[in-house]
């Protein structure tokens, strides 16, 4: 959607990513959602979705070490790999979702070592039933400390 709306901004070489024009994307989303119906919106910028249209927000979770391997395979630079893994470790996207939509509408789905069909089934169950793993269920710091692997991310 960012490309279609002119929402892509300047390139941030330091972070190895494109900036977005949040207001352009927010306006387009508001217009689309205002037409009615149900939508599933995927992306890292859930806070751009007008709050009044959100029935539930599902945050996909991945073990940060597994995430690092996935991103390396996709050709991401080392700095970007580490930034994303540390964000996952510290619940960045989860916290943003809870701040925007409240913990009663935010659910977690762990996709680590799971096939796509199982993840989709869990997501559809959360959407249909309005219940699932609540925000704060996943604790990567505790998991990685227990495994003695936390320092690999710092």
N, C-alpha and C positions, 0 to 999 in steps of 0.2 A: 504494500500500500504506500510505503514511503516514496517509492519511485513514481507511482502513478499520480500522486498528489503534488509532486514537486517538493516533497518533504525531505529530500536528501540535501544536506548542507555541505559544508566544507569537510575536507579530509583532515583528520587529526593524526599526523604522522607519529607523534610521540606515543599515542595509544594504539596505533595501527587500526583505525576504524573511521568510518564515516559518521559525522555528526548528523543529527536529524533536526528538522524544523518542526518542533512539537506543535505549534499552533496550527500549522497547515494540516497536519495529520489529525489533530483533535477536531477541527472544523469538519473535515471530510467524514470522520467517524460519526460525529453528531448528526450530520445530514443523512448518512446511510441508515443509522440506527433509528432515526426519527421516522423512517418510512414504515416501521412496524415489522413484526415477525421476530423469529429467534435467530441468533447468530452465534457462531463460534469464532472467536478472534484469537489468533495465535501470535505470540511474539513476546519480546522482553519488555515492552513498554505498555503494560496493562494500565498504568496510571494515566495514560492518554485517553482511555475509554471513559466517557462520561459515566460517573458512578450510578446514576439513576437507571442505566440500562443493564447493569451487572446483576445477574441472578446468583452466579457463583464464579469464583476465580480458582483455577486449578494451576498449581505451580509444580512443574515437573522437576524432580530432584534426581541427581546423579552423584554417586560417590565421586568426590573431587579428583581422586587418583585415576579413576576410570574416565572421567571427563577430560583430564589432561591427555590421556592416550587417544581418545576420540578426536580431540582438536589437533593433536600432532599429526594424526593420519590424514586429516583434512588439509594439512599444510599451513596451519596457523603458526605465526612466529612465537618464539619462546615467551616474550613478554605478554602477549595476548593470551597465551595458554595459561600462564600463571595468574594473570588478572582474573580470568573467568573461573579458574579453580578456586582461587581465594574468595571470590564473591560467593561461590556455592558453599564453601566451607563456613562462611559467616552469615549465610541465610539472606543475602542481599535482596534477591528478587522476592523471596517470601516476606520479608519485612516490609518492602515497598507495597506488596499486595495487601497485607494486613492494615498498613497505615491508610491505604486508599479505600478499602472496601469493608474493613472490620473482620475480626477473626471468625465471626459466625458464617461468613460467605467464602472463606478461603480454605482450600483443601490441598493436600500434598499427594502426589503420586510419584513413587520412586521407580525410575526406569532402569536402574542399574541391573545389568545381567538379566534383563527380561526381554522377551520378544515383543515386537510391535503389537501383535494381536492381543496379548495379555494387558499391555498398557492401555490400548484403546478400549478394551472391555471394562477396565477399571474406571477410566474417564467417563465412559457412557453411563456406568452405574452411578457415579457421583452426580452426574447431570440429572439423571432420571429420578434418583432417590433423594437427592439433596443432602447426602451424608457420605462420609468417608473419613480418611485420616486428616485430622485437624492440623492447623499450623502449629509447628513446634514438635510434631511427632518425630521428625528426622533430626538427629543430632550428629553431624559429621565429626565435630570436634571430639566428642566422647568416643565415637566409633574408631576414629583414627588414632586417638591416644591409646585406646585399649589394644590396638594392633601394633603400636609402636611406630606409626608411620606419619605422625603429625608434622614432624620436622621437614618432610619432603615438600610441604606446601609453604613453608615460611622462608 
